[in-house]
Amino acid sequence: MAKDGNFLLEMTKHRHPMSSNFPTILLFIFILFAASLAAADAKDTLLSGQCISRSETLISKSGVFELGFFAYDGLYKYNLGIRYKNLVERSPVFVVQYPTHFSNRATLCFLKDKLYTINDYYPSEYVLWSSEGNGSAASVAILLDTGNFVVRDEMNPSVVMWQSFDYQGTGDALQPGAWIASDTVTGASIMTNTNDFFPYYCTLQIDKRRKRGFAINVGGSYDFGGASYGYHGTFPDWMVTYKEGVDSVQLNVPKSPNAIELLKLELGQVSFLRWSGNGTFGTWQPLWSFPSSCSISPFICGAFGACTQAGKCRCIDGFKPTLADEWDLGRFTSGCSSIHPMRCDAENSFTTDTFVLLDNLQGLPVSEYARDEPATSSEECKSACLRSCYCTAYSYSSGCKIWQFKLHNLSLADSPPYSSIYVRLGSSREKKGLRKLQIVALVVCLLVAIVPGGSLVFWLYKGLSSRKMKVEGFLVVYSYAQLKKATGNFSYKLGEGGFGSVFKGMIAGSSSTHPKSDGSGCASGHPVALRSVTGERGDKAERPTSLVARFGPIHDDLLAFLRLPPIHSILVLSPRRVLEYEQAASVRKGRDC
């Protein structure tokens, strides 16, 4: 029996290592299971008969891209598009279907022969792709790791029946791998554009007359016969691939798999951007922009940005670049922001707002919201602007005109005729008052912290100074307060003579000796005799070394009388009095404590 017990004990000691790691293995299995559930939930494919609603998305297998209905403008308009999943707040939407806007109840559905959307708006059903009854039963709709949403044969993936890259030109951003080309089916030119509203509407299309050429138009449809704000450019060869015979350019895929790049069109300026940052923290860095000079189009200076005669964008007075880093790199479409922003919720804010006069403009600015006001004077026109929180500028020449929200197309002229407007600024008075209040609060906080802190430091210094000795040459100098404490306020007088009074005291130590206890219950320290020397009124500023020189003979007599080896003297300076004391051996040490 004992043998069996020993055997079981040995088996316990040498049990299988897997049993000791069982909790770890169980946790690992749980993590894998949770990951598999997440992967199953984050699907990238629509099978025949499946749909996704406005609140659902498809996510590419790599997790980089997602497809869904994303907010376009305001809180209730959505577009079907693709974006970078990890850059939700900063990623543009690569529009798949445009210009249809969807409501909150939009749905994307896939059948074996049709990919379509269902919407509350007209048309209620919009077909993106249809095989007209000839579709394969094995077809699927899948979001690829390239960001391309395709309908393809599930058994033969090389057979692609529809892809979003063919229609992505209908948005204001183009992702790598997509292209701008002439539609071989309709013969129409596929263009990128921002939105439907003048003056922000702009288009980019292939210029068939040049290799890698393109044309941009701001504010309206473009034809090569000529239009206002229309201009031509050429894509650099490192950025795009030109396909001969099909009149198309394809945006190159980044060489680095981790690079995030895109082509962006805004206010007539096209830019090639690369994400610089870690995760959601970073910024879009422009690597190339066209045009680089605003002399071609003042629109590229953005809101409240003005184009100078030298072709450079700058902010008007009272404004600063919204994204200074982008301005430094030649992309100006972010525009300018007021140094003192207006506050519509501030009570009586209109009474403190100010205006800056721009009297050297070449024409008047362009705004989506500009209107005439029935005012008979410049002051009435100003009052009409102040009554509206969203009024940003006014002008009064032959009549009153006010602008709301943003101002675009500002050009500075160097010769007449000039146009002038008054641009509204936020209240600097309110900001100055707030700054003054902040300064007062800061001073009060500092005083609250300094007064008790200073008192604590003074108390600590006073406590330390009662024990601290200052060495000056061969002297150790004590303060008057230290000597009062050492002598019990000069309460024990040893005697006096022509040299002055002598008091007995106890010093806690010196720079050359350490205090010690005599074992009789007396305080630890050295018994000393203090000699009082009365000097003239001017002697209070005399240094201790000179006083020792004047009273040196008395020192020698006293030291000799006490039969002590000459040691350093200890003095203190006080108003109208110099106390000099020397360490002495008291013959009455055990009796006088």
C-alpha positions as CSV (number, residue, x, y, z in Angstrom):
1,M,0.0,0.0,0.0
2,A,2.8,2.3,0.9
3,K,4.4,1.4,-2.4
4,D,1.3,2.4,-4.3
5,G,1.2,5.7,-2.3
6,N,4.7,6.5,-3.3
7,F,4.0,5.7,-6.9
8,L,1.0,8.1,-6.9
9,L,3.2,10.8,-5.3
10,E,5.8,10.4,-8.0
11,M,3.1,10.5,-10.7
12,T,1.9,13.8,-9.2
13,K,5.3,15.2,-9.2
14,H,5.9,14.2,-12.8
15,R,2.4,14.9,-14.3
16,H,2.0,15.8,-17.9
17,P,3.1,19.5,-18.5
18,M,-0.2,20.1,-20.4
19,S,-2.2,19.8,-17.2
20,S,-0.3,22.7,-15.6
21,N,-0.9,24.9,-18.7
22,F,-4.5,24.0,-19.0
23,P,-5.9,27.4,-17.9
24,T,-3.6,29.1,-20.5
25,I,-4.7,26.8,-23.2
26,L,-8.3,27.4,-22.4
27,L,-7.8,31.1,-22.5
28,F,-6.1,30.8,-25.9
29,I,-9.0,28.8,-27.3
30,F,-11.5,31.3,-26.0
31,I,-9.6,34.2,-27.7
32,L,-9.5,32.2,-31.0
33,F,-13.2,31.6,-30.7
34,A,-13.9,35.3,-30.0
35,A,-11.7,36.3,-33.0
36,S,-13.5,33.8,-35.2
37,L,-16.9,35.3,-34.2
38,A,-15.6,38.8,-34.9
39,A,-14.3,37.7,-38.3
40,A,-17.6,36.0,-39.0
41,D,-19.5,39.2,-38.1
42,A,-17.1,41.4,-40.1
43,K,-18.0,39.8,-43.5
44,D,-16.6,41.0,-46.8
45,T,-19.1,39.2,-49.1
46,L,-22.7,39.3,-50.1
47,L,-24.2,36.1,-51.4
48,S,-27.3,35.9,-53.6
49,G,-30.3,37.0,-51.6
50,Q,-28.3,38.9,-48.9
51,C,-28.6,42.6,-48.0
52,I,-26.9,45.1,-45.7
53,S,-28.8,48.0,-44.2
54,R,-27.7,51.6,-43.6
55,S,-26.2,50.7,-40.2
56,E,-24.2,47.7,-41.5
57,T,-21.0,47.5,-43.5
58,L,-18.8,45.1,-45.5
59,I,-15.2,44.9,-44.3
60,S,-12.3,43.7,-46.4
61,K,-10.5,40.6,-45.3
62,S,-7.4,42.7,-44.4
63,G,-9.6,45.1,-42.3
64,V,-8.3,48.1,-44.2
65,F,-11.5,49.1,-46.1
66,E,-15.2,49.1,-45.4
67,L,-18.2,49.6,-47.6
68,G,-21.5,51.0,-46.5
69,F,-23.8,54.1,-46.5
70,F,-21.8,57.0,-45.1
71,A,-22.9,60.5,-44.3
72,Y,-22.4,62.8,-47.2
73,D,-23.7,66.3,-46.1
74,G,-25.6,67.0,-42.9
75,L,-27.2,64.4,-40.7
76,Y,-29.6,62.7,-43.1
77,K,-27.9,62.4,-46.5
78,Y,-25.8,59.3,-47.3
79,N,-23.8,57.9,-50.2
80,L,-22.9,54.3,-50.9
81,G,-19.2,54.4,-50.7
82,I,-15.9,52.9,-49.5
83,R,-13.5,54.4,-46.9
84,Y,-10.5,53.5,-44.8
85,K,-11.9,51.7,-41.8
86,N,-9.3,52.9,-39.3
87,L,-9.5,56.5,-40.4
88,V,-13.2,57.0,-39.9
89,E,-13.1,60.6,-39.0
90,R,-10.4,61.6,-41.6
91,S,-11.1,59.3,-44.5
92,P,-12.8,60.6,-47.6
93,V,-15.6,58.4,-49.0
94,F,-14.8,56.8,-52.4
95,V,-18.3,57.0,-53.8
96,V,-19.7,53.9,-55.5
97,Q,-23.0,55.3,-56.5
98,Y,-23.5,59.0,-57.3
99,P,-25.4,61.3,-57.2
100,T,-28.1,59.3,-55.5
101,H,-28.5,60.3,-51.8
102,F,-29.9,57.8,-49.4
103,S,-32.0,58.1,-46.3
104,N,-31.5,56.4,-43.0
105,R,-33.4,53.3,-44.2
106,A,-31.2,52.6,-47.3
107,T,-30.4,49.0,-48.2
108,L,-27.9,47.3,-50.6
109,C,-29.0,43.9,-51.9
110,F,-27.5,41.3,-54.2
111,L,-29.1,38.7,-56.3
112,K,-27.4,36.3,-58.7
113,D,-28.2,38.6,-61.6
114,K,-28.5,42.0,-60.0
115,L,-26.8,44.4,-57.5
116,Y,-29.1,47.2,-56.4
117,T,-30.0,49.7,-53.7
118,I,-33.4,50.4,-52.1
119,N,-34.1,53.9,-51.0
120,D,-36.9,56.1,-49.7
121,Y,-36.0,58.8,-52.2
122,Y,-36.7,58.6,-55.9
123,P,-35.8,56.3,-57.5
124,S,-36.8,53.8,-54.9
125,E,-34.7,51.1,-56.5
126,Y,-31.4,51.9,-58.2
127,V,-29.6,49.1,-60.1
128,L,-25.8,49.2,-60.0
129,W,-25.3,46.0,-62.0
130,S,-27.6,43.6,-63.8
131,S,-26.8,40.6,-66.0
132,E,-30.3,40.7,-67.5
133,G,-31.0,37.2,-66.5
134,N,-27.7,35.7,-67.7
135,G,-26.0,35.9,-64.3
136,S,-24.1,32.9,-62.8
137,A,-25.7,31.2,-59.9
138,A,-22.3,31.1,-58.3
139,S,-21.7,34.9,-58.5
140,V,-20.9,36.9,-55.4
141,A,-20.3,40.6,-54.5
142,I,-17.1,41.0,-52.5
143,L,-15.0,43.9,-51.1
144,L,-11.4,43.1,-52.0
145,D,-8.3,44.1,-50.0
146,T,-7.5,46.6,-52.7
147,G,-10.7,48.5,-51.8
148,N,-12.4,47.4,-55.1
149,F,-16.0,46.2,-54.7
150,V,-16.6,43.6,-57.4
151,V,-19.2,41.2,-58.6
152,R,-17.4,38.1,-59.8
153,D,-17.8,34.3,-60.3
154,E,-17.2,32.6,-57.0
155,M,-15.7,29.5,-58.8
156,N,-13.6,31.6,-61.2
157,P,-12.5,34.8,-59.5
158,S,-10.8,36.1,-62.6
159,V,-14.3,36.6,-64.2
160,V,-15.3,40.0,-63.0
161,M,-18.7,41.2,-64.1
162,W,-18.8,44.6,-62.4
163,Q,-16.4,46.6,-60.3
164,S,-16.6,49.9,-58.3
165,F,-13.2,51.1,-59.8
166,D,-15.1,51.7,-63.0
167,Y,-17.5,54.2,-61.3
168,Q,-15.4,55.7,-58.5
169,G,-14.7,58.7,-60.7
170,T,-18.1,60.0,-59.6
171,G,-16.7,61.1,-56.2
172,D,-14.2,63.7,-55.1
173,A,-11.5,61.2,-54.2
174,L,-9.8,58.4,-56.1
175,Q,-8.1,55.4,-54.4
176,P,-5.0,53.6,-55.7
177,G,-6.0,51.1,-58.4
178,A,-9.0,53.1,-59.6
179,W,-8.9,55.1,-62.8
180,I,-10.3,58.1,-64.7
181,A,-11.3,57.0,-68.2
182,S,-13.8,57.3,-71.0
183,D,-16.7,55.0,-70.5
184,T,-16.5,52.4,-73.3
185,V,-20.2,51.7,-73.1
186,T,-21.8,55.2,-73.1
187,G,-18.9,57.1,-74.5
188,A,-19.2,59.6,-71.7
189,S,-16.1,60.9,-69.8
190,I,-16.0,59.7,-66.2
191,M,-15.1,62.7,-64.0
192,T,-14.6,63.4,-60.3
193,N,-16.6,66.1,-58.6
194,T,-17.3,67.4,-55.2
195,N,-21.0,68.2,-55.0
196,D,-23.8,69.8,-56.9
197,F,-23.7,73.2,-55.4
198,F,-22.1,76.2,-57.1
199,P,-19.4,77.4,-56.6
200,Y,-18.0,74.3,-54.9
201,Y,-18.8,72.1,-57.8
202,C,-15.7,71.2,-59.9
203,T,-14.8,68.4,-62.3
204,L,-11.7,66.6,-63.4
205,Q,-11.6,64.6,-66.7
206,I,-9.2,63.1,-69.1
207,D,-7.7,65.4,-71.7
208,K,-7.6,63.1,-74.7
209,R,-5.2,65.3,-76.6
210,R,-2.3,64.7,-74.2
211,K,-0.7,61.7,-72.6
212,R,-1.5,61.7,-68.8
213,G,-3.4,65.0,-69.4
214,F,-6.4,66.2,-67.5
215,A,-8.7,69.2,-67.5
216,I,-10.3,70.9,-64.4
217,N,-13.3,73.1,-64.4
218,V,-14.7,75.0,-61.4
219,G,-18.3,76.2,-61.1
220,G,-19.9,74.4,-64.1
221,S,-19.7,71.8,-66.7
222,Y,-16.7,71.8,-68.9
223,D,-16.2,71.6,-72.6
224,F,-12.9,72.1,-74.4
225,G,-14.3,75.0,-76.3
226,G,-13.6,77.1,-73.3
227,A,-15.2,77.9,-70.0
228,S,-14.5,80.2,-67.0
229,Y,-12.0,78.7,-64.5
230,G,-11.1,75.9,-66.8
231,Y,-7.4,74.8,-67.0
232,H,-5.3,71.9,-68.1
233,G,-2.5,69.9,-66.4
234,T,-0.5,66.7,-66.6
235,F,-0.2,63.9,-64.1
236,P,3.4,63.0,-63.2
237,D,4.5,59.5,-64.5
238,W,5.4,58.3,-61.0
239,M,1.8,58.8,-59.8
240,V,-0.4,57.3,-62.6
241,T,-0.2,54.7,-65.4
242,Y,-1.4,55.8,-68.8
243,K,-3.1,53.2,-70.9
244,E,-2.7,53.7,-74.6
245,G,-5.8,53.5,-76.8
246,V,-8.4,53.6,-74.0
247,D,-7.8,57.2,-72.9
248,S,-7.5,56.3,-69.2
249,V,-5.1,56.9,-66.3
250,Q,-4.9,54.6,-63.4
251,L,-3.7,55.7,-60.0
252,N,-0.7,53.6,-59.0
253,V,-0.8,51.3,-56.0
254,P,1.7,52.3,-53.3
255,K,4.9,50.3,-53.2
256,S,4.7,50.0,-49.5
257,P,1.7,47.8,-48.3
258,N,1.2,50.0,-45.3
259,A,1.1,53.3,-47.2
260,I,-2.3,55.0,-47.4
261,E,-2.6,57.3,-50.5
262,L,-5.3,58.8,-52.6
263,L,-6.1,61.5,-55.1
264,K,-8.4,64.4,-53.9
265,L,-10.2,67.1,-55.9
266,E,-11.3,70.2,-54.0
267,L,-12.2,73.7,-55.1
268,G,-10.4,73.2,-58.4
269,Q,-7.1,71.9,-56.9
270,V,-6.2,68.2,-57.3
271,S,-3.8,66.8,-54.8
272,F,-2.0,63.5,-54.3
273,L,-2.2,62.8,-50.5
274,R,-0.4,60.3,-48.2
275,W,-1.5,59.6,-44.7
276,S,1.3,60.6,-42.2
277,G,0.7,59.3,-38.7
278,N,-0.1,56.3,-36.5
279,G,-3.6,55.0,-36.6
280,T,-6.2,57.7,-36.4
281,F,-3.6,60.3,-35.2
282,G,-2.0,62.0,-38.1
283,T,-2.6,64.2,-41.1
284,W,-2.9,64.0,-44.9
285,Q,0.4,65.2,-46.4
286,P,0.2,66.5,-49.9
287,L,3.0,65.1,-52.2
288,W,1.8,66.9,-55.3
289,S,-0.8,69.5,-56.1
290,F,-2.1,71.3,-59.2
291,P,-2.4,74.1,-59.7
292,S,0.3,75.4,-57.4
293,S,-0.4,79.1,-58.3
294,C,-3.7,80.7,-57.5
295,S,-3.3,83.0,-60.5
296,I,-4.9,80.2,-62.5
297,S,-7.9,79.9,-60.1
298,P,-8.3,82.0,-56.9
299,F,-10.7,79.3,-55.7
300,I,-7.8,77.1,-54.6
301,C,-7.0,79.6,-51.7
302,G,-10.1,78.2,-49.9
303,A,-12.5,80.1,-47.7
304,F,-11.3,83.6,-46.7
305,G,-8.1,83.0,-48.6
306,A,-7.0,85.7,-51.1
307,C,-4.9,85.4,-54.2
308,T,-2.2,88.0,-54.5
309,Q,-0.9,89.5,-57.8
310,A,2.2,87.3,-57.4
311,G,0.0,84.2,-57.5
312,K,0.4,83.3,-53.8
313,C,-2.4,82.5,-51.5
314,R,-2.6,84.3,-48.2
315,C,-5.3,84.8,-45.5
316,I,-7.1,88.1,-45.3
317,D,-6.6,90.4,-42.3
318,G,-8.0,88.8,-39.1
319,F,-7.7,85.2,-40.4
320,K,-5.0,82.5,-40.3
321,P,-4.5,79.2,-42.2
322,T,-6.8,76.5,-41.0
323,L,-4.2,73.8,-41.7
324,A,-0.8,75.6,-41.6
325,D,1.1,72.4,-42.4
326,E,-0.8,71.9,-45.6
327,W,-0.3,75.5,-46.6
328,D,3.4,75.1,-46.2
329,L,3.3,72.1,-48.7
330,G,1.3,74.0,-51.3
331,R,-2.3,72.8,-50.6
332,F,-4.5,75.7,-49.7
333,T,-8.1,74.4,-50.1
334,S,-8.5,74.1,-46.3
335,G,-8.7,77.9,-46.4
336,C,-8.5,80.3,-43.4
337,S,-10.2,80.6,-40.1
338,S,-11.0,83.7,-38.0
339,I,-8.5,84.5,-35.3
340,H,-11.5,85.5,-33.1
341,P,-14.3,83.1,-34.1
342,M,-17.9,84.4,-33.9
343,R,-20.1,83.0,-31.2
344,C,-23.8,82.9,-32.3
345,D,-24.8,81.8,-28.8
346,A,-23.2,84.7,-27.0
347,E,-25.7,87.2,-25.7
348,N,-25.5,90.5,-27.6
349,S,-22.5,89.2,-29.5
350,F,-23.5,91.5,-32.4
351,T,-22.7,94.6,-30.4
352,T,-19.0,93.6,-30.0
353,D,-18.2,92.1,-33.4
354,T,-15.9,94.1,-35.6
355,F,-15.3,94.4,-39.3
356,V,-12.1,94.6,-41.4
357,L,-12.2,96.6,-44.6
358,L,-10.8,95.0,-47.8
359,D,-10.7,97.8,-50.3
360,N,-8.3,96.4,-52.9
361,L,-10.3,93.5,-54.3
362,Q,-10.5,92.5,-57.9
363,G,-14.3,91.9,-58.1
364,L,-16.5,90.7,-55.3
365,P,-16.2,87.3,-53.6
366,V,-18.4,84.3,-54.5
367,S,-20.6,82.6,-52.0
368,E,-23.4,80.1,-52.2
369,Y,-25.4,82.3,-49.8
370,A,-25.2,86.0,-51.0
371,R,-28.3,88.3,-51.2
372,D,-29.3,91.9,-51.6
373,E,-30.7,93.8,-48.6
374,P,-33.0,96.9,-48.7
375,A,-30.6,99.3,-47.0
376,T,-30.2,103.0,-47.8
377,S,-26.8,103.5,-46.1
378,S,-23.7,101.7,-45.2
379,E,-24.7,101.8,-41.5
380,E,-28.0,100.1,-42.3
381,C,-26.2,97.5,-44.4
382,K,-23.8,96.9,-41.5
383,S,-26.8,96.5,-39.1
384,A,-28.4,94.0,-41.4
385,C,-25.3,91.9,-41.4
386,L,-25.0,92.1,-37.6
387,R,-28.6,90.9,-37.2
388,S,-27.7,87.6,-38.8
389,C,-25.3,85.4,-36.9
390,Y,-24.2,83.8,-40.1
391,C,-23.4,87.0,-42.0
392,T,-19.7,87.1,-42.7
393,A,-19.4,90.2,-44.9
394,Y,-21.3,93.1,-46.4
395,S,-20.7,95.7,-49.1
396,Y,-22.4,98.9,-49.9
397,S,-21.8,100.7,-53.2
398,S,-24.9,101.2,-55.3
399,G,-26.8,98.9,-52.9
400,C,-26.4,96.6,-49.9
401,K,-25.2,93.1,-50.4
402,I,-24.4,90.7,-47.6
403,W,-22.7,87.3,-47.6
404,Q,-23.3,84.4,-45.3
405,F,-21.0,81.5,-44.3
406,K,-17.8,81.2,-46.4
407,L,-16.2,83.6,-48.9
408,H,-14.4,82.2,-51.9
409,N,-12.7,83.6,-55.0
410,L,-11.0,86.6,-53.3
411,S,-8.4,88.2,-55.5
412,L,-6.2,91.2,-54.6
413,A,-5.8,93.9,-57.3
414,D,-2.7,96.1,-57.7
415,S,-4.4,98.7,-59.9
416,P,-8.0,100.2,-60.2
417,P,-10.8,99.5,-60.4
418,Y,-11.1,98.2,-56.9
419,S,-13.9,96.5,-55.1
420,S,-14.4,96.7,-51.4
421,I,-16.2,94.7,-48.7
422,Y,-16.3,94.6,-44.9
423,V,-15.5,91.2,-43.5
424,R,-16.9,90.4,-40.1
425,L,-14.6,89.3,-37.3
426,G,-15.4,87.7,-33.9
427,S,-15.4,89.9,-30.8
428,S,-11.8,90.5,-29.6
429,R,-13.3,92.3,-26.6
430,E,-14.9,89.1,-25.3
431,K,-11.6,87.2,-25.8
432,K,-9.6,90.0,-24.0
433,G,-12.1,89.9,-21.1
434,L,-11.7,86.1,-20.9
435,R,-8.0,86.4,-21.0
436,K,-8.0,89.0,-18.2
437,L,-10.2,86.7,-16.1
438,Q,-7.8,83.8,-16.7
439,I,-4.9,86.0,-15.6
440,V,-6.7,87.1,-12.4
441,A,-7.6,83.5,-11.6
442,L,-4.0,82.4,-12.2
443,V,-2.6,85.1,-9.9
444,V,-5.1,84.1,-7.1
445,C,-4.2,80.5,-7.5
446,L,-0.5,81.3,-7.3
447,L,-1.0,83.4,-4.2
448,V,-3.0,80.7,-2.5
449,A,-0.2,78.3,-3.3
450,I,2.7,80.7,-2.5
451,V,1.5,82.1,0.9
452,P,1.3,78.7,2.8
453,G,4.2,77.4,0.8
454,G,6.3,80.4,1.8
455,S,5.3,80.1,5.4
456,L,6.3,76.5,5.4
457,V,9.7,77.3,3.9
458,F,10.2,80.1,6.4
459,W,9.3,77.8,9.3
460,L,11.6,75.1,8.1
461,Y,14.4,77.6,7.5
462,K,13.9,79.1,11.0
463,G,14.1,75.6,12.5
464,L,17.2,74.8,10.6
465,S,18.9,78.1,11.3
466,S,18.5,77.4,15.1
467,R,20.8,74.5,14.6
468,K,23.1,75.8,11.8
469,M,26.5,77.4,12.3
470,K,28.1,79.7,9.8
471,V,31.9,79.3,9.5
472,E,33.8,82.5,8.8
473,G,37.6,81.9,8.7
474,F,38.5,80.5,12.1
475,L,35.2,81.7,13.6
476,V,31.8,80.0,13.9
477,V,29.1,82.6,13.9
478,Y,25.7,82.0,15.6
479,S,22.6,84.2,15.4
480,Y,21.3,86.2,18.3
481,A,18.2,84.0,18.5
482,Q,20.4,80.9,18.8
483,L,22.4,82.4,21.7
484,K,19.2,83.5,23.5
485,K,18.0,79.9,23.3
486,A,21.5,78.5,24.4
487,T,21.6,80.8,27.5
488,G,17.9,80.6,28.4
489,N,17.5,84.3,27.4
490,F,20.8,85.2,29.3
491,S,19.3,84.0,32.6
492,Y,22.5,82.5,34.1
493,K,25.2,85.1,34.6
494,L,28.6,83.8,35.5
495,G,30.1,87.2,36.3
496,E,31.3,90.5,34.8
497,G,34.3,92.7,34.8
498,G,35.9,95.4,32.7
499,F,35.6,93.2,29.7
500,G,31.8,92.9,30.1
501,S,29.3,90.3,31.3
502,V,29.8,86.5,31.0
503,F,26.8,84.1,30.8
504,K,26.6,80.4,30.9
505,G,24.9,78.4,28.2
506,M,24.7,75.1,26.3
507,I,25.6,74.9,22.6
508,A,24.4,71.9,20.6
509,G,27.8,71.5,18.8
510,S,30.3,73.2,16.5
511,S,31.9,72.6,13.2
512,S,34.7,70.7,14.8
513,T,33.1,68.8,17.7
514,H,29.9,66.9,18.2
515,P,27.4,67.4,21.1
516,K,27.5,64.8,23.8
517,S,25.5,63.9,26.9
518,D,27.2,63.6,30.3
519,G,24.7,61.0,31.5
520,S,23.2,63.1,34.2
521,G,20.1,64.1,32.5
522,C,21.4,67.4,31.2
523,A,20.7,68.4,27.6
524,S,23.2,67.1,25.1
525,G,25.7,69.8,24.1
526,H,28.8,71.8,25.2
527,P,28.8,74.1,28.2
528,V,30.1,77.6,27.1
529,A,30.8,80.9,28.6
530,L,29.4,83.9,26.7
531,R,31.1,87.2,27.0
532,S,29.1,90.4,26.3
533,V,31.1,93.2,24.6
534,T,29.4,96.6,24.3
535,G,30.5,98.4,21.3
536,E,29.7,101.7,19.7
537,R,26.7,102.2,17.5
538,G,28.7,101.7,14.4
539,D,30.2,98.5,15.6
540,K,27.2,96.5,14.6
541,A,28.5,96.3,11.1
542,E,32.0,95.3,12.1
543,R,33.1,91.9,11.1
544,P,33.7,89.2,13.8
545,T,37.4,88.8,12.8
546,S,38.2,92.5,13.5
547,L,36.4,92.3,16.8
548,V,38.5,89.3,17.8
549,A,41.6,91.4,16.9
550,R,40.4,94.2,19.1
551,F,39.6,92.0,22.1
552,G,42.4,89.5,21.4
553,P,44.3,90.0,24.8
554,I,41.2,89.4,26.8
555,H,40.7,86.2,24.8
556,D,44.1,85.0,25.6
557,D,43.8,85.8,29.3
558,L,40.5,84.0,29.5
559,L,41.7,80.9,27.7
560,A,44.8,80.8,29.8
561,F,42.8,81.2,33.0
562,L,40.6,78.3,32.0
563,R,43.6,76.3,31.0
564,L,42.1,75.3,27.6
565,P,44.1,74.9,24.4
566,P,43.4,77.8,22.1
567,I,40.4,76.9,20.0
568,H,38.2,78.7,17.5
569,S,36.1,81.6,18.9
570,I,32.4,81.9,18.4
571,L,30.8,85.2,18.0
572,V,27.4,86.7,16.9
573,L,26.5,90.1,15.6
574,S,23.3,91.8,16.8
575,P,22.0,95.4,16.7
576,R,24.2,97.5,19.0
577,R,25.8,94.4,20.6
578,V,28.4,91.8,19.8
579,L,28.3,88.7,21.9
580,E,31.6,86.7,21.9
581,Y,31.7,83.3,23.5
582,E,34.3,80.6,23.8
583,Q,33.9,76.9,24.4
584,A,34.9,76.2,28.0
585,A,35.2,73.3,30.4
586,S,33.0,74.1,33.4
587,V,34.3,72.9,36.7
588,R,30.7,72.8,37.9
589,K,29.4,70.8,35.0
590,G,27.6,68.1,37.0
591,R,26.1,70.7,39.2
592,D,25.0,73.3,36.7
593,C,22.8,72.0,33.9
